[in-house]
């Protein structure tokens, strides 16, 4: 039975079946938790709490008190569920002590005496989490041991013992903040009806009650621990951390969320004009994809030991390299955003002087000049003007790249051009190569390997270099200048009439 916070039911003299009156029932507090589950969001100050408790009831009417003084619990989201013996135990109503906004009472009628499992669910604020990742590369920089951690901080005012922690990655847009709802005044006599279901397309914002219901509905079906839940205009990913921990107030807790071994690691050397374009920078790259055996088949691993099972939450990635004596050296780190399944993570390891480059401008040519010469009468004299209308300027480059590495390396070079780029990358020229539109017409088609446009001003080409290898790369760029440099006659040479 699902019960949201409703109005107080005042039945002062009403006798219940079996001859019991509410006024005659002893008030007891809710027993200690048997287990807790925390579902913590990182886009909002929001945590869903599920408490499992073993409630001792007697035959007849039982009045149970639940209080949340000095905490950030949202009282509008509290739910009470009876998990067993529903045919013998029934929740009659929910009432509030007069003048209090930090407690409520559940009145329960039972046809049996004994213990029954119950669940209490609600939202609270003040609990946050953030992710970090630590990777250790082997000596030949081909494999990575990756460990993911989650740091949970509890400032909710409540201790959650024996808690299973689940994390939600994604964005939601709540109508009201949970921290504000926790400060609401004590309920009066007005009624607060249970919200009705609203189609997602009509609900750009999500109430705490609707979100709680969406999670409950999603979890009612037998699903794997990792699943996607959609509610309103929000899409987010939910996953569970193995084990249980005490999440104490004011004491941060670090939990292991991932422990993957033998993650394929790639070393990449990049050069770009964005930072000067004179030296290479080394990067470590790995992919958030399921780990495979040498034959390409997927390894039989638990979710905790694998990648590609869920997106990686945004966090800090720190990488180390292992020496022969098993000492570790810090090589670099980066803050990474949400990493979808099958997407890549790149970490800047720093400049590398073992790969060098020399760029030479071999030639520069001007062609297809279109100019205009005309005279204009000024003060009884003709002034001669020259306007340069169109011309093509072609620059020929040669780049000498030398690898001083002892292993094969992949290099990536990005070059900037100061006009909109038209790229000739393959054997056949692009359809607009002979266009007369202004722009930078970049000819890379004779360079072996992959070439690509990055944006309107940048292109990339990729090379593989063997140990000690030197490669000469030649390419050209033709700038098609249009409607430029009017009035080149700045001296305004004159002729008599």
N, C-alpha and C positions, 0 to 999 in steps of 0.2 A: 504494500500500500504506500503510495507516494503522497506526502503531505507537505505543502509549502506553508509559510507563515500566514495564518488566517486571523480573522478577528476573534477576540475573546468570546467564548460562549458562556453567558451568565445564566446559570440554572441553579439559583440559590436553594430552592426547596425541592427540586426534582429528585425523586427516588429512582435509582437505576434498577434494572432487573436483578432479582436476587435480594432485594431489600437493602442495597448499599447506597448511602448518600455520600457525595463527594466530601462534604464537611467532616465525615467521620473517618476519612482515610488518612493514614500517616504519610508525611512527606519525607521521601528519601532522595539522596543525591545520586546522580548517575555513577555507576561503578567505573573503575579504572579501565583504561584501554587495553584490549588484547592485541591490537595492531593498528597501524595507521598507514595511510597512503597519501602522499603529497603530490599533486600535479601542479608544477610551477611553470608559469608563463614568463618569458623574458621580454615581451613587447609591452606588457602592462604590469602594474603592481598588483598581481593577482595570483592566488594559489587556491586550488580546490582541495579540501581536506576530506578524507573519508576515514572515519573512526569506527572500528569494530569493537563492540563491547558485549560482555556476557551479563545480561540483566536477570536478576533473581526476582521472580514474581510469585505472589500468592494468589489463591483463588479469590476472585472478586475484583475490587477496584484498587489499582496501584497508581499513586501520584509520584512522578519522577521529576526532579528539578535539574535543569541544565543552566549553568551560568557561564559568562564570558567576561567577567570584570577585568579591567586593565589589559585587554587584548584588542586586536584590530579586526575581530570577526564581524562579518556583515550579517546582522540579525535577520534581514529580509530573505536570506538565502538558506537558512537552516532547514534541513529535512530530517525526518525520523522514519526509519524503515525497519519493519520486523522481518527477519530473514527466515524464520522457521516457525512452525506451529501457527501459521496464519489463520487456520480454521478454528483455533482455540483462543487466540490472543488478538485483541483489536484495539487500535488507538481511537479513543472517543473524541478528544478535542485537545487543543493547545490553548493555555491561558497564560496571562502575564501577571506577576505580582504588581500590585498597585504602586505607581510612581517609580518603577525601576525600568531601566533600559538595558540591563546587563544580565537578565535571567528570564527563563520561561519554565512552564510546568506542562508535562504531558500526562494526561489522564488515560490510563490503560485498563481495559477490562479483560480479565483472564479466567478461563474455565479450567485452568490447571495450576499446579504449584510446581515450581522448579526453575531451571535456568533456560533462557531463550537468547539466541544471538540477535543483536540489533546493529544497525548501522546509522551513524549520524553523519550527514554531509553538509558542508557549508563552504563559503568563500571567506578567505582572510587576505589581508594585505601585509606587507612588511617582510615577506620572504622573497629573496632574489637568488639568481644563479648566473654564473658565467663560466665559459669553457676555456680550457687551455690544452695545448697539445705539445708533447715532448717527443722528438724523434732522434734516434741514434743511427747514423749511417755506418755501414761496414767499411773496411779499409779500402776496397776497390770502388766504393760509392755506387754500388748497384742494388743494394737492398737497404731497407729501412725498418727499424723496430719502432713502432708508433704507439704511444700511450696517450689516451685522452683522459682528462680530469674535468670534474665539475666542482666548482667551489660554491657551496650553498651558505647563504648568510640569513640568519633568522632574527628579525627585529619585530616579530609579531606580538611579543608579550607572552607567548605560550611555548612550553616544552612539548615537542612531539617525539615520543619515545617509540622504539621499535618500528621506525618508519621506512616504508618503501618509497623511493623517490622516482618520480616520472617528470620528464622535461617536455615542454611544448615549444617548438620553434615555429614562428610565424607571427602574423599581425592580426589583432582583433581591435574593434572599436566599441568600447563599452559606452552605454548611455550615461551611466553614473559611475564614478570611481568608487572602488570598494572602501578605500580609506574614509571617504565621505559618508558612505552608508553606515559605517561602523559607529559614527558619531550621532546618529539619529536620536531624537528624544524618545521617551517611553511611549509605546503604543497607547492610543486612546480607545474610544469606543467605536471608531470608524472601522469599517471592514476593508481588507485588502484582498480582493479576489485573485485567484490564481490566474496568471496570464494565459491567454489562449494562444494556440499555435499560429505562427505568422509565416507565410511563404517567404523564402529567402530573398526573392527579388523585390519584396516590399519592405525589407528590413535592413537599411543601410547601417544601422547601429544595433548592437546586441545588448540586451539587458542581462544582468547577472543571473536572473531566474531562467531565462531562455537558454543561456549558455550552459548552465548546470544541467538543464533538461537535455540539451543536445549531446553532452558528454555521456549522460546516463543512457540515452537511446543508442548511441554508438557502441557502448560497452555491453549492451544487453545481448548482442549477438556474439557467438563464439568467434573471436578474432585473435590473430597473433598479437603479441605485445606491441608491435609497430603497426600503425595504421594512420590513415588520413581522415580527418574529420572536417566537414564543411558546415558552416553555420553563418547565415547572413551573407555578407560580402567577404567573409574571411576564410582563408585556407591555411591550415597549419598542420604540423607533423608532430606526432606524439610518440615518444619512446621511453623505455623503462631501464633504469639502472639496476643491475643485479644486487641482491643482498638487502639487508635492513640496517639502519643506523639510527642513533639518537640525534635528532636535530634540535640542539639546545639554543635557548635564547642567548644572543650575544656571543656565541662561540662558533665561528665559521667551521664548516666541515668540508673536507676535500674527499670526493668520491671518484672512484675509477669508473669511467664510462666506456672505455675502449682499450683493448690491449692486443694489437695486431702485430704479428712477426712476419718477416720476409715480404714486406711491401715493396713492389718494384720501384726503383728509384732511378731517375734520369738526371744527368748533369747537362746543363745547357749554358752556352756562353753567348751573351747578347752584347750588341753594340748599337747605340742609337744616337741620332743627332740631338735628341731632346736634352741630353746631358753633355753635349760637346762632341760626341762621335769620334773620340780619339782612342778609347781603350775599352776592352771587354770586361763585362761583369759576369760572374758565375752565379748560376741559379740551380737550386735543387727543385725537382718537380716530381710530384707523385699524384696519382689519380684516385678519386673516391669511387673505386670499382671493386667488385668482388675478387678475392684472391684466387688464383688458378695454379694448377700443377704445371709441370713442364710441358705436358701434352695438350694444354689448353683447357682441360676440364676443371670445373670449379672445385675448390677444396671443400671438404666436409667440416665446416667450422661453425661454432656458435656465433650468434650475433655479436657478442662481446669481443670475439677474436677476429672479426671480419670487417672489411670496408664495403661500401656500396649497398649496404642494407638500409641506410637512412641518410638523409642529408647531414652534413657536419655543421653544427651551430657555429656562428661567428665567434671568434676568440683569437687568442695569441698562439702562434706556432713558433716553437723554439727548437732548433736543430743542432745536434752535436755530431762530431766525427770521432770514430773509435780508432785509436792507435794499436800497434801490434801488441803492446804491453797492457792493453785494455784501458788505458787512460782515455779520458774524453776531452775534446777541445770544442768550445762553442764556435759554431761557424756562422750563425745568423738567425734572425727571427723576423716575423712579420705579423701584423694584425690582418686576419683574413675575415672576409664576409661569409655569410651563409654559402656553403658549398653543396650544390645539388648532387644527386647520384650521377656518377660518370663524369663529373666535372673535375678540374685539376686544381691543385694547390702549388703555387710557386713561392719559394723563399729566396730572397737575395742573400747570397753568401759573401758578396763583396768583390772588389776589383781583382782581376787575375792578369798578371803580367806575362804569363807564359804563352799567351797568344797575342801577336802583334799585328798591326795594320798600318800601311802607308797608303794614303790616297793622293793620286796625282791627277792634275788637270792636263790632259795631253794636247788638246786643241780646242779652239773656239771659233765658230764660223757664223757669219751673218749672211742671210740669203732672203730671196723673195721680198726685196725692199719695194715698198710702194710709198712714193713721196709726192707732195704737191708744192708747186711753186706759183706764187701769184703776187700781183702788185695791188697796193691800195693807195689811193690819193690822200695825202695829208699835207695841208698848208701849201697848196700849189706845187707839191712834189709827190712823186710816186715812191712809196716805201715797198721794198722787196721782202716778201715773207716766204719761209720754207716750213712746211708742216710734214713731219714724218708720220705717215698714216699707219702702215703695217710693215712688220718685218719678222723673220724667223731667226732666232739665235740658238745655235746648237753647241752644247758643251760635251766634250768627250772625256770620260773618266777612266782611270785604271786604278784598281785597288789590289795591293799586294798583301796577302794574309798568310802568316807563318805560324804554325803550331809548334810549340816547344813542349807539348804534353807527351807523356809516355804511353798514352792510350788513345784510341779513336775518340774524336769529339764532334759534337754537333754545335754549329754556330749559327746565329741569327743576326742579320744586319738590317737595320732600319734607317732609311735615308729620307730627308726632308726636301721638298721642292716648293718654291714660293708661288705656286699657281695650282689651279685645279688639275689633278693628275689624270691622264689617260695612259693606261699601262698596257704595253705589249709584253706578255709573259710567255705565251706559247709559240709554237712554230708559225701558226697563221696570225697575221696582224688582226687586231680588233676592227670591227666594222667602222668605227669612227676615227681610225688612225689618220686618214687623209682629210679629216674635217678641217675647215678654216676657222673653227671656233677658237677663241683664246684659251690657253692652258699650258700645262707642262706635259709633253708627250715623252714618256719615259720608256726607253727600249732596253728591256732586260732579257729578251728572248734567247740570247746566246749563252746566258749563264745557265749551267746545269742545275737541276734540282727545282725545288718549289719556289714560286714567287707569288706575291699577293699584295693587293692594295689594303692599307690599314684604314686610312681616311682620305679626305680630299687632298691632303698635302704630304702623306707618308706612304712609302711602299717598303716591303720587306723581301729579302731573299735569304735562302737557307743553304748551308754547305755542310758537307761531312769532310773532316780532315783526319788523315792518318798521322801517327807520331812523326814529327819532324817535317811534315809536308808543307810546301809552299804553293799557293794557288794565286794566279793572276786573273782578276775578274775585270772585264771591260764592259762598259755600257755607256749610253748617251742619253741626254735629255734635250729636247727641242722645245724652247719656249716660243709659242706663237703669240707675238705681241700685236695687239690690235688697237687702232685709234689712240695713238700715244704721241706725246711730245709735240703739241701744237706750238706754233710761233718759235721755231728754232732761231730765227733772226732776232736775237735779243738786242743787237746793236742798232737795229732799225736803219740799215743802210739806205740812203735816199738817192734818187736820180731826178734831175730837172725835167720839167715837162718838155 
